[in-house]
Amino acid sequence: MRFAAFHLREMIILVKVALIGAGNRGSNYASYALKRPHELQVVAVAEPDAKRRGKLAELHGIPEERRFADWKQLLDQPRLADAVMICTQDHMHFDPVLQALEQGYHVLVEKPMSPEPREAIRMAEEAERRGRMLVVCHVLRYTPFFFAVKQLLAEGRIGRIVTVQWNENVGYWHQAHSFVRGHWRSSKQSSPMILAKCCHDLDLLQWLIDDECTRLSSFGGLTYFRQENAPQGAPERCIDGCPVEHECEYSALKWYYNEIDKWPQSTVSFEPTFAAREKALREGPYGKCVFRTDNDVVDHQVVSMEFAGGATVAFTMTAFTRDSSRTFKIMGTKGEILGHFEKNELEIRHFSGKTEILRPETVDGNHKGGDVALMREFVRLMNGGVRGGAKTSGTVSAQSHMLAFAAEHARVTGAAVDMKAFAQQVRHE
């Protein structure tokens, strides 16, 4: 079983893009152009951090006059490229997406589209109205692993889907880094956990089950990473002489006080030096005790879903796992599929007694090749080489985003949500 090939014999016209947001995700997508300059060229960048802006511009040979500190400055120029890649923080997508579409750009936007449901719908509608591509970076759909799962289901290998158990095992260290200390620690500053982290999972479930979710409920909360759970005598920062720092799994000194120049350490300070890291631990959010930050997003949540055809889903997101991975069991009328994304392993248990172990082909790049495959498809879309449009168009992604918005509504209110009624309410707000 192989992922769809990208044939070199296809005629490729160079695609020029402008990048808004040169952080980790934006730089990663832009790196496609460094390896394949005959397919993609980054011709302009907007990034408020001068060091990040300069580093990316130098890598891509972007002249000074096309380096901007603000996305508005970039989009105020006459159109500079064929498309814009928008990789800012969650709440900073809506305005540049709409302005870029208005100016005639096609758009690639990092997930989630927006923390506001009406904005996500509006973005999708505006792209449709203007006849522009809006591609959302749900990169996991593009991996060989999940492509293999989709193909197995399409072939009817386990019959009709009846039940799904799905786990987003965030990992204790990833939760602490991104959702307790990091950019996504506050739902008001970014978005709720079920959207920021799990819109990938809900997108995959919608795609794999290929049916309409009719009802859902959700429960969860912030249980552990709270002030009252701080060890006795623990200071505000790990570097300030915490009495249990040596034994603490979340010690900022253990995680960040080093010269490692890759994620997650690279997000703490631009320079990978002890001096820069010490300054960051004394002044920035990554040096804080995990029990003494301003975080408010949940550290565990469950979502129960019912689909129109009768299939049900039990989805769990939890911080309290050692490994960071997605695991699942899809149960059908003729068998079941067990999957472990990080191990790249699929087990098909047929009710006849036969068992198969599949390990889909591996591809280089982040998210097990999903980032590269997304960019490859984006180039092909820009060249008119993909039938049926993007797998993760704005319209498709806005639909799966509604599951996240509804799940958060259900968690906060305690009420089960009728998806049709919820969608209508959002559209009329």
Secondary structure, DSSP 8 states (H G I E B T S, - for coil): -------TTS----EEEEEE--SHHHHHHHHHHHH-TTTEEEEEEE-SSHHHHHHHHHHHT--GGGEESSHHHHHTSS--SSEEEE-S-GGGSHHHHHHHHHTT-EEEE-SSS-SSHHHHHHHHHHHHHHT--EEE--GGGGSHHHHHHHHHHHTTTT-SEEEEEEEEE--HHHIIIIIIISTTS-TTTS--HHHHTTHHHHHHHHHHHTS-EEEEEEEEE--SSSGGGS-TT--SBGGGT-TTTTT-TT-HHHHHSS---STTGGGT-SS-SHHHHHHHHHHSGGGB-TTSS---S-SEEEEEEEETTS-EEEEEEES--SS-EEEEEEEESSEEEEEETTTTEEEEEETTS-EEEE-----SSTGGGHHHHHHHHHHHHHTT--TTS-TTBHHHHHHHHHHHHHHHHHHHH---EEHHHHHHHHHT-
